[in-house]
Amino acid sequence: MSAPKGTNVTFEDLETPAPLVDLAIVDANLKRMQDYCDSHGIRLRPHIKTHKSIAMAKRQLALGAHGITCQKLGEAEVMADAGIDDILISYPLVGKAKRLAALAARVKMTVAIDSEQALTTAAEAAASAGHTIGVLVEFDSGAKRTGVVRVEDALALARKIAETPHLTFAGLMTYPANENTVAFVNAARAAFDDAGIAIPMVSGGGTPDAFSVHELGVIDELRVGTYIYNDRMMIGAGHASLADCAFDVIATVVSRPEENRAIIDAGSKSLTSDPAGKGGPGHGLIRAYPDTVIDRLSEEHGMVDLTHSTAKPEIGEKLRIVPNHVCPVTNLHDAIWVEADGEISEWPVDARGLTR
Amino acid sequence: MSAPKGTNVTFEDLETPAPLVDLAIVDANLKRMQDYCDSHGIRLRPHIKTHKSIAMAKRQLALGAHGITCQKLGEAEVMADAGIDDILISYPLVGKAKRLAALAARVKMTVAIDSEQALTTAAEAAASAGHTIGVLVEFDSGAKRTGVVRVEDALALARKIAETPHLTFAGLMTYPANENTVAFVNAARAAFDDAGIAIPMVSGGGTPDAFSVHELGVIDELRVGTYIYNDRMMIGAGHASLADCAFDVIATVVSRPEENRAIIDAGSKSLTSDPAGKGGPGHGLIRAYPDTVIDRLSEEHGMVDLTHSTAKPEIGEKLRIVPNHVCPVTNLHDAIWVEADGEISEWPVDARGLTR
């Protein structure tokens, strides 16, 4: 797999704050998930929201992924431009039919809906494109986010999809995949059977419990994003170990005003304010000083409490920091540095900031 | 003041999520702060970290601002490229002398330091550029961020600055300006007098208490950023009212899975996870539905609790949302939409993502 070309730098020359990705860990994470899915007969459809990178998406496809998942049209447009031709938008599109039509005219599109308004968007887009769009009905498995909460609503939407020209009912979708998923799917199967509507497949998402979705027995397709890089949240969730975390933010100590306080040049504009949950306290883990805590952030400052660390970093020292939640961190940076075979080169974050 | 040209759109056509700025409120906020500073003989040096926009910086300068403040070299480079010729980097630069030298060779540069390492960077840059760099010594007024904590350390650094070729001791700097600032400055004046070193000026920062800094009696220069747009934090701090908030994120309701839950298409990748502090609960204020609470965010979803609102937004409805903390929100978006005289046009966020 060829990599995007970028200026090569050494770690010493890297200007901070800078995201640095270990490609060997990425590849191991990708392979582990693909092998898992293959061994259980589950189709893997990686979510690109984590990396927003054409090159990373192509690595996932080269290993056997069955298309990709995007959250927003802007992400899908970038990936379609790059030649990726099977895209699920796992998000209800409302009133953006023209852009969806343009995508459907050139690549295989699937969308998720949970309302008649989102169904109308898909119907308008498919009619305008003159191409079929697959439509999943999203249901709520407890996240209380998007997704219908009642089986009868899922059935009513599926029926309307099936009746709409150029739309195909592609199945059911949820996030996350869990015990509630099983209960909903089983109830849905009974109701859909009675109505004479087949459920082609069930798509479930979420890295934290990815490696046990086969036990649920109802998941045909897995949508996961964070697994490519992992982060402190994934460590806290038991999905990954520190050795599986591929994405660090490199920061420099710029001040040591007191014995037990260091200031780094990465704040909320580099690390985000997202907490790590069970992944630990503070705003990221400093690999070389695991007993320190990045206890406060302002926009460009990270305040590091050194009280419980006998080793104290010096001004000018570069630190590798595992972020709490890598997905919004990627979205802050126009490019990442990728370390492979002892070389460091710059890769674009192609879909950065494309939230529309 | 001419505005950058961009495609004009109507509010109805605006694709969401989208940052929308009311230029009349911006101008009122800028004028209010400039008038305040003028009336108290304080020099205003606006911090561009909030807007990261060349056009906005030029509006501030046109009203009488005395140069600008940047937090990072990348911001300063963009502003210097645009012809802004008096820039303070209110942040300790460590090991980036070459880029600072390139700036000092073409514009009037001032930097803040709090360590010998940062002093060395400034000295190397000034020597390499062959141009004088002004150096402020940052002290800690209680934020426990950067800044020396002892007067004797400030004095030692000032002495070294004065002894270094091409460096000028430009004064003392702190954030925020408060009662501790007064105590430190008074103690410093006594110690510096004894040492025969003049303190040319004192620079203080922070929008929340900006309108009372004259009462401190020691602030010569004011660095403020958030005042241009304001946000829920500034409302909570008593600096602004809702009518002074110029920057909204426009989002669309994309799902209404239950009577009392709406989902909007703005999550942490559009609004950030920053809390509002005393500005109120949740992740932003929906202007038209002030009794709702955006109680949870995922990356592209905002979950809105409608329980305490008799009016409930419908799917497809566009909502104006006042963000909790506008500075990191700006940094998520490559462009803002600016509403002026009934027209909406796109302005670039020129220094977005420039954290190095």
Boltz contact constraints between the chains, C-beta under 6 A:
constraints:
  - contact:
      token1: [A, 15]
      token2: [B, 356]
      max_distance: 6.0
  - contact:
      token1: [A, 17]
      token2: [B, 355]
      max_distance: 6.0
  - contact:
      token1: [A, 71]
      token2: [B, 300]
      max_distance: 6.0
  - contact:
      token1: [A, 92]
      token2: [B, 254]
      max_distance: 6.0
  - contact:
      token1: [A, 92]
      token2: [B, 255]
      max_distance: 6.0
  - contact:
      token1: [A, 94]
      token2: [B, 254]
      max_distance: 6.0
  - contact:
      token1: [A, 94]
      token2: [B, 316]
      max_distance: 6.0
  - contact:
      token1: [A, 95]
      token2: [B, 316]
      max_distance: 6.0
  - contact:
      token1: [A, 114]
      token2: [B, 255]
      max_distance: 6.0
  - contact:
      token1: [A, 115]
      token2: [B, 315]
      max_distance: 6.0
  - contact:
      token1: [A, 117]
      token2: [B, 315]
      max_distance: 6.0
  - contact:
      token1: [A, 117]
      token2: [B, 316]
      max_distance: 6.0
  - contact:
      token1: [A, 145]
      token2: [B, 301]
      max_distance: 6.0
  - contact:
      token1: [A, 146]
      token2: [B, 255]
      max_distance: 6.0
  - contact:
      token1: [A, 146]
      token2: [B, 263]
      max_distance: 6.0
  - contact:
      token1: [A, 149]
      token2: [B, 257]
      max_distance: 6.0
  - contact:
      token1: [A, 254]
      token2: [B, 92]
      max_distance: 6.0
  - contact:
      token1: [A, 254]
      token2: [B, 94]
      max_distance: 6.0
  - contact:
      token1: [A, 255]
      token2: [B, 92]
      max_distance: 6.0
  - contact:
      token1: [A, 255]
      token2: [B, 114]
      max_distance: 6.0
  - contact:
      token1: [A, 255]
      token2: [B, 146]
      max_distance: 6.0
  - contact:
      token1: [A, 257]
      token2: [B, 149]
      max_distance: 6.0
  - contact:
      token1: [A, 263]
      token2: [B, 146]
      max_distance: 6.0
  - contact:
      token1: [A, 268]
      token2: [B, 328]
      max_distance: 6.0
  - contact:
      token1: [A, 269]
      token2: [B, 328]
      max_distance: 6.0
  - contact:
      token1: [A, 269]
      token2: [B, 331]
      max_distance: 6.0
  - contact:
      token1: [A, 269]
      token2: [B, 355]
      max_distance: 6.0
  - contact:
      token1: [A, 270]
      token2: [B, 355]
      max_distance: 6.0
  - contact:
      token1: [A, 273]
      token2: [B, 273]
      max_distance: 6.0
  - contact:
      token1: [A, 273]
      token2: [B, 274]
      max_distance: 6.0
  - contact:
      token1: [A, 274]
      token2: [B, 273]
      max_distance: 6.0
  - contact:
      token1: [A, 299]
      token2: [B, 327]
      max_distance: 6.0
  - contact:
      token1: [A, 300]
      token2: [B, 71]
      max_distance: 6.0
  - contact:
      token1: [A, 301]
      token2: [B, 145]
      max_distance: 6.0
  - contact:
      token1: [A, 315]
      token2: [B, 115]
      max_distance: 6.0
  - contact:
      token1: [A, 315]
      token2: [B, 117]
      max_distance: 6.0
  - contact:
      token1: [A, 316]
      token2: [B, 94]
      max_distance: 6.0
  - contact:
      token1: [A, 316]
      token2: [B, 95]
      max_distance: 6.0
  - contact:
      token1: [A, 316]
      token2: [B, 117]
      max_distance: 6.0
  - contact:
      token1: [A, 327]
      token2: [B, 299]
      max_distance: 6.0
  - contact:
      token1: [A, 328]
      token2: [B, 268]
      max_distance: 6.0
  - contact:
      token1: [A, 328]
      token2: [B, 269]
      max_distance: 6.0
  - contact:
      token1: [A, 331]
      token2: [B, 269]
      max_distance: 6.0
  - contact:
      token1: [A, 334]
      token2: [B, 353]
      max_distance: 6.0
  - contact:
      token1: [A, 353]
      token2: [B, 334]
      max_distance: 6.0
  - contact:
      token1: [A, 355]
      token2: [B, 17]
      max_distance: 6.0
  - contact:
      token1: [A, 355]
      token2: [B, 269]
      max_distance: 6.0
  - contact:
      token1: [A, 355]
      token2: [B, 270]
      max_distance: 6.0
  - contact:
      token1: [A, 356]
      token2: [B, 15]
      max_distance: 6.0
